[in-house]
Amino acid sequence: MKKIIFSLLILCNISYSCVCSPMIQQAYKTLETQISTKLQIHQNELSNLQSNLSDNISNLEKQIAEKKIANALKKELIIRSDEMIFLLTKKVELEK
């Protein structure tokens, strides 16, 4: 495919001032259209992938932030529980 395109490009460039056969011109235009169409499809796919990647990164950042908050709350809960146990232990000791 690349060799055909390259050959057509050379042929049309060399004989640009000359009249290329209509068949070669049509083949070149057809290939150019196909390549442009495929390029546009790939660009759209790339754009979609970039958008999805951006969304995934954003979601991961939110999940990381939520985990950090959850971990901080767990640590705070453990600290408060330890304080309650300590205070209850002291109260029991004082009552004895």
C-alpha positions in Angstrom: 0.0 0.0 0.0 2.8 2.4 0.9 4.7 1.6 -2.2 1.6 2.2 -4.4 1.0 5.6 -2.7 4.7 6.5 -3.0 4.7 5.5 -6.7 1.6 7.5 -7.4 3.0 10.5 -5.6 6.2 10.4 -7.6 4.3 9.8 -10.8 1.9 12.7 -10.2 4.7 15.0 -9.0 7.1 14.2 -11.9 4.4 14.6 -14.5 2.5 17.4 -12.7 2.8 19.7 -15.6 2.0 16.9 -18.0 -1.4 15.4 -18.2 -1.6 12.3 -15.9 -3.9 9.7 -17.1 -7.4 10.1 -15.7 -7.1 6.6 -14.2 -4.0 7.5 -12.2 -5.6 10.8 -11.1 -8.7 8.9 -9.9 -6.7 6.2 -8.2 -4.6 8.9 -6.4 -7.8 10.8 -5.3 -9.4 7.6 -4.1 -6.3 6.7 -2.1 -6.1 10.2 -0.7 -9.8 10.0 0.3 -9.3 6.6 1.9 -6.2 7.8 3.8 -7.9 11.0 5.0 -11.0 9.0 6.1 -8.8 6.5 8.1 -6.8 9.3 9.5 -9.9 11.1 10.7 -11.2 7.8 12.2 -7.9 7.3 14.1 -7.9 10.9 15.2 -11.4 10.5 16.6 -10.4 7.2 18.3 -7.3 8.9 19.8 -9.5 11.8 21.0 -11.9 9.3 22.7 -9.0 7.5 24.3 -7.5 10.7 25.6 -10.9 11.7 27.0 -11.4 8.3 28.6 -7.9 8.5 30.1 -8.6 11.9 31.5 -11.8 10.7 33.0 -10.1 7.6 34.5 -7.3 9.7 36.0 -9.9 12.1 37.5 -11.8 9.1 39.0 -8.6 7.6 40.4 -7.7 10.9 42.0 -11.2 11.1 43.6 -10.8 7.5 44.8 -7.4 8.2 46.3 -8.8 11.3 48.1 -11.7 9.3 49.4 -9.4 6.6 50.7 -7.1 9.1 52.4 -10.2 10.6 54.1 -11.5 7.2 55.1 -8.0 6.3 56.5 -7.8 9.5 58.4 -11.3 8.9 59.9 -10.3 5.3 60.9 -7.2 6.6 62.6 -9.2 9.3 64.4 -11.7 6.6 65.5 -9.0 4.4 66.8 -7.5 7.3 68.7 -10.9 8.2 70.2 -11.6 4.5 71.1 -8.2 4.3 72.8 -9.0 7.5 74.8 -12.4 6.1 75.8 -10.8 2.8 76.9 -8.2 4.7 78.9 -10.8 6.9 80.5 -13.1 4.0 81.4 -10.1 2.1 82.8 -9.2 5.1 85.0 -12.8 5.5 86.1 -12.9 1.8 87.2 -9.6 2.2 89.0 -10.9 5.3 90.8 -14.1 3.6 91.8 -12.2 0.8 93.5 
